[in-house]
Amino acid sequence: MVRLVLFDIDGTLVRTGGTGIKAFARTFATIFGVHDGVEKIRFAGRTDVSLVREMFSLSQIPHTEENFRRFFDNYVHWLDHLMKDCDGDVCPGVMEFIRELEQLREPPLIGLLTGNVKLGAEIKLRHFKLWDVFKTGAFADDHEDRNQIAVVARERGSRALNRELPGSQILVIGDTQHDIRCARAIGAKVIAVATGGESLEELKKHQPDWAVKDLTEVSAAEVCA
């Protein structure tokens, strides 16, 4: 039985119409004077810290702790500002799936496993009135590597439930091969949804337990048994 369900955010829970990428671009332009380069980076499935590191390398900006701090302090400001005009949406089936999880006889703990920094995750999800659904999670603040973020998410879920969770009791839901890979890093089950970064055909190549067009195609009872 699944005791912990961990959701990715971008392309899995919500679509923000590229607002996060716009906030990246505004931050690099206003703080570092870099007015191009974001379009050269593939964002889907990446962690915020790894994206900033790549942009620093492309723009020959020193990878100092101070520069990372300057970036993220300003990024969350721009993200909050730009989300006010976001024309995105909640991905199909998400609200219904979450309600099904909450109505199971033994509801699992619901959390986040995301490459967003925590405050960025909160800004995005509060916009869609989803933030308070999640009781635990791990973020790019915890580690630059997504597989290690998964380890942190499992540890926090185990502490919250006061029991050591084997991978068989964890379900990860995401929209890219990176989500599948980090789920496997902790031995978790995984649903891959084609609502974001990759096509259904591409996701199937990475052998998730379920590959679906969106969350309307699976039930919580089915995947949590």
C-alpha positions in Angstrom: 0.0 0.0 0.0 1.3 3.5 -0.9 1.9 5.7 2.2 3.5 8.7 0.5 2.6 10.3 -2.8 5.1 12.9 -4.2 4.1 15.3 -7.0 6.3 17.3 -9.3 5.0 20.8 -10.0 5.6 22.3 -13.4 3.8 20.3 -16.1 2.5 17.8 -13.6 0.3 19.8 -11.2 0.2 23.1 -13.0 1.1 24.9 -16.2 2.2 28.5 -15.7 2.6 29.5 -19.4 6.3 29.9 -19.0 6.1 32.3 -16.1 9.0 30.7 -14.3 11.2 31.0 -17.4 10.2 34.7 -17.8 11.2 35.2 -14.1 14.6 33.6 -14.8 15.1 35.9 -17.8 14.0 39.1 -15.9 16.4 38.2 -13.1 19.4 37.7 -15.3 18.6 40.9 -17.2 18.1 43.1 -14.2 20.7 41.7 -11.8 23.4 40.4 -14.1 22.9 42.4 -17.3 22.4 39.2 -19.3 19.6 39.7 -21.9 19.8 36.5 -23.7 20.7 32.8 -23.1 17.6 31.5 -21.4 16.3 30.2 -24.7 19.3 28.0 -25.0 18.4 26.0 -21.9 16.0 23.1 -21.6 14.1 23.7 -18.4 11.8 20.7 -18.2 12.6 18.4 -15.3 15.7 20.4 -14.2 16.4 21.8 -10.8 16.5 25.6 -10.4 20.0 25.5 -9.0 21.3 23.5 -11.9 19.6 25.9 -14.4 21.2 28.9 -12.7 24.6 27.2 -12.7 24.3 26.5 -16.4 23.3 30.1 -17.1 26.2 31.4 -15.0 28.6 29.2 -17.1 27.1 30.4 -20.4 27.4 34.0 -19.3 30.8 33.7 -17.6 29.4 34.7 -14.2 31.3 33.3 -11.2 29.5 30.5 -9.4 29.8 32.1 -6.1 27.4 31.6 -3.1 26.8 35.4 -3.2 25.7 35.3 -6.9 23.4 32.3 -6.3 21.9 34.2 -3.4 21.4 37.4 -5.5 19.8 35.4 -8.2 17.2 33.6 -6.0 16.4 36.6 -3.9 15.4 38.5 -7.0 14.0 35.5 -8.9 11.2 34.9 -6.3 10.4 38.7 -6.4 10.0 38.5 -10.2 8.1 35.2 -10.0 5.6 36.6 -7.5 5.1 39.7 -9.7 4.7 37.8 -12.9 2.4 35.1 -11.5 -0.3 37.8 -10.9 -0.8 37.9 -14.7 -0.2 34.1 -15.3 -2.6 32.6 -17.8 -1.8 29.0 -16.8 -4.0 26.3 -15.4 -4.2 23.2 -13.2 -3.4 20.1 -15.2 -6.3 17.9 -16.2 -7.4 15.4 -13.5 -5.2 16.8 -10.7 -7.9 18.1 -8.4 -10.0 15.0 -8.8 -7.0 12.7 -8.2 -6.0 14.6 -5.1 -9.6 14.3 -3.8 -9.5 10.6 -4.5 -6.3 10.2 -2.5 -7.8 12.1 0.5 -10.9 9.9 0.4 -9.1 6.5 0.5 -9.7 4.3 3.5 -6.0 4.9 4.5 -5.1 8.2 2.8 -1.4 8.6 2.0 0.7 11.6 3.0 0.7 14.0 0.0 3.9 15.9 -0.7 6.1 17.5 -3.3 9.2 16.4 -5.1 10.3 19.3 -7.2 13.2 21.0 -8.8 11.8 24.4 -7.7 13.2 26.2 -4.8 10.7 26.1 -1.9 9.6 29.7 -2.1 9.2 29.5 -5.8 7.1 26.3 -5.4 4.9 28.1 -2.9 4.4 31.2 -5.1 3.3 29.0 -8.0 1.0 26.7 -6.0 -0.6 29.5 -3.9 -1.6 31.2 -7.2 -3.7 28.0 -8.0 -4.8 27.5 -4.3 -2.9 24.2 -4.1 -0.1 24.9 -1.7 -1.9 23.9 1.5 -2.7 20.4 0.0 0.9 19.3 0.5 2.1 18.3 4.0 5.8 17.5 3.2 8.3 17.8 0.4 11.8 18.4 -0.9 13.0 21.2 -3.1 16.0 22.5 -5.0 17.1 24.3 -1.8 17.8 20.8 -0.4 20.1 19.6 -3.2 21.0 20.5 -6.8 20.6 16.9 -7.9 17.0 15.7 -8.4 17.8 12.1 -7.3 19.1 13.5 -4.0 16.0 15.6 -3.6 14.1 12.4 -3.8 16.1 10.9 -1.0 15.3 14.0 1.2 11.6 13.7 0.3 11.6 10.1 1.4 13.3 10.9 4.6 10.9 13.7 5.5 7.9 11.6 4.6 9.3 8.8 6.8 9.7 11.2 9.7 6.2 12.7 9.3 4.7 9.2 9.3 7.0 7.9 12.1 7.9 4.9 10.0 10.7 3.9 7.6 9.2 3.9 4.1 10.4 1.4 1.6 10.3 2.4 -2.1 7.3 0.2 -2.6 5.2 2.5 -0.4 6.1 5.7 -2.3 4.5 6.9 -5.5 6.1 9.7 -7.6 4.1 11.6 -10.2 5.9 13.6 -12.8 6.0 14.7 -16.5 9.6 14.0 -17.6 12.2 11.2 -17.7 13.9 13.0 -14.8 11.0 12.4 -12.6 11.0 8.7 -13.6 14.7 8.5 -12.9 14.6 10.1 -9.4 11.6 7.9 -8.5 13.7 4.8 -9.3 16.6 6.2 -7.3 14.6 5.6 -4.2 12.9 2.5 -5.4 9.5 4.2 -5.8 6.6 3.6 -8.1 6.0 6.2 -10.7 3.2 7.7 -12.8 4.4 9.6 -15.9 1.9 12.1 -17.2 2.2 13.7 -20.7 0.9 17.1 -19.6 4.2 18.9 -19.6 7.7 18.4 -20.8 7.6 15.1 -22.8 5.3 13.2 -25.1 3.5 10.0 -24.0 5.7 8.0 -26.4 8.9 9.4 -25.0 7.8 8.8 -21.4 7.0 5.1 -22.2 10.6 4.5 -23.3 11.7 5.1 -19.7 9.4 2.4 -18.4 7.3 4.1 -15.6 4.8 1.9 -13.8 2.0 3.9 -15.5 2.3 6.3 -18.5 -0.9 8.3 -19.1 -2.1 11.2 -21.1 -3.1 12.9 -17.8 -4.4 12.0 -14.4 -8.0 11.4 -15.6 -6.7 8.1 -16.9 -5.8 6.5 -13.6 -7.5 6.3 -10.2 -6.0 6.8 -6.8 -7.4 3.4 -5.6 -5.7 1.6 -8.5 -2.2 3.1 -8.1 -2.2 3.1 -4.2 -3.2 -0.5 -3.7 
